Amino acid sequence: MSAATEGRHAGPVPKDPPGGREAVAVWSIGVAVYFVAVIFRTSLGVAGLDAADRFQVNASALATFSLLQLLVYAGMQIPVGLMVDRLGTKKVLTLGAVLFTAGQIGFALSPSYGMALAARALLGCGDAMTFISVLRLGTRWFPARRAPLMAQLAGLVGMAGNLVSTLVLAPVLHGIGWVPAFAGSAVAGLVVLVPLVLFLRDHPDGYGSPPVARAAGRGAAGRFVRRQIADSWREPGTRLGLWVHFTTQFPAMVFLLLWGMPFLVEAQGLSRTAAGGLLTLIVASNMAFGLVYGQVVGRRQGARIPLALTTVGVTAALWAAVLVHPGDRAPMWLLVTLCVVLGTCGPASMIGFDFARPANPAERQGTASGITNMGGFLASMTTLLAVGVLLDATGDDYRIAFSSVFVLQVLGTSQILRLRGRALARERSRAAAAVPCAQAAAPAADPASPPAAAGV
């Protein structure tokens, strides 16, 4: 890429947001919306067996619920990224909250399998609008050095939503029934809409980047879309971020979203209570490791690739150990270890955004994040379907069905190794070029002024 092109893409050096209490308050509103979206997204994971009984479907049809939801989610990532870049965070988050709440209500009241599928698709559409918006809030309200930690904290709050599904929705579902449980949970979507509409702002006063100009006419709008996508994809950091997300996230997602509970109950002979406890362990492990990964990556950028590849390797090793263990059932200590390790998958997937973020200017952050976020959900979608099809084809042989995980891990790891050198070299050259620009843009310090306080 020429120097002139580089300058056009990089744009002026933006001011670093100060953080502070107001930033925490605004960011918390966005994260609350994401928290509710994750509760709705993962609610099927604790209701998979109930859904199979309610709609009288087999494993492949049951997998279609999550598959369609993830298909919509993954397919919406680039459009949502473009919407965030064009419309701003508040409008996109508001639309998302309305859609996923309507989807949850529709799922509660659906009398047939087809209507339930449509409701999950609507839920997936709204869910797709939340996480990229929250990432955008983090970069617009907090200093750049806080970005990895804020992204991990957002993921941690999302996993807390998963925890609510496991600890609250599951017993409520079995206690009061399908319709009251799902319809009652939809109230949470209405609750988060109120502060979202009243108080959320896209960025602090004086710290917003110039808005992306609206294109005049359909042709100009199409050129804008193509340019945003092409410029983001051209950056090796964006592609590396996608493959890191692809390779690290999906084993835990597949386990939590649908197949973990049936595997633990039907293949491992555990009670629903014990299986729910192991799913809860994954969430708790994710939350703990999220804080660790965020701190490590924030302080040492060189740890990103080693952390991601180590997570993939250890996950594959534990997954294989459970599947090849002699006898019909793995010992509890091995299942516990697997679940603890699966908890690292979510934090490791967030590292993908730490490659896409520095590779793209502020006006492309939404698009680049959307491309990155597609990775893990494409892998999850593929594996959810593969497991369901293989279970039906093999008479519920989980060893064969769950072995499909290794195929995607090998594919993703090969792409990470292929792209890492180019992406890291590009990142170093961009950082070196940005230093003199930032120094030239910074105002002269007043010798009589005290040093500024660090942002939160």
Secondary structure, 3 states (H helix, E strand, C coil): CCHHHHHHHHCCCCCCCCCCHHHHHHHHHHHHHHHHHHHHHHHHHHCHHHHHHHHCCCHHHHHHHHHHHHHHHHHHHHHHHHHHHHHCHHHHHHHHHHHHHHHHHHHHHCCCHHHHHHHHHHHHHHHCCCHHHHHHHHHHHCCHHHHHHHHHHHHHHHHHHHHHHHHHHHHHHHHHCHHHHHHHHCHHHHHHHHHHHHHCCCCCCCCCCCCCCCCCHHHHHHHHHHHHHHHHHHCHHHHHHHHHHHHHHHHHHHHHHHHHHHHHHHHCCCCHHHHHHHHHHHHHHHHHHHHHHHHHHHHCHHHHHHHHHHHHHHHHHHHHHHHHCCCCCCCHHHHHHHHHHHCCHHHHHHHHHHHHHHHCCHHHHHHHHHHHHHHHHHHHHHHHHHHHHHHHHHCCCHHHHHCHHHHHHHHHHHHHHHHHHHHHHHHHHHHHHHHHHHHHHCCCCCCCCCCCCCCC
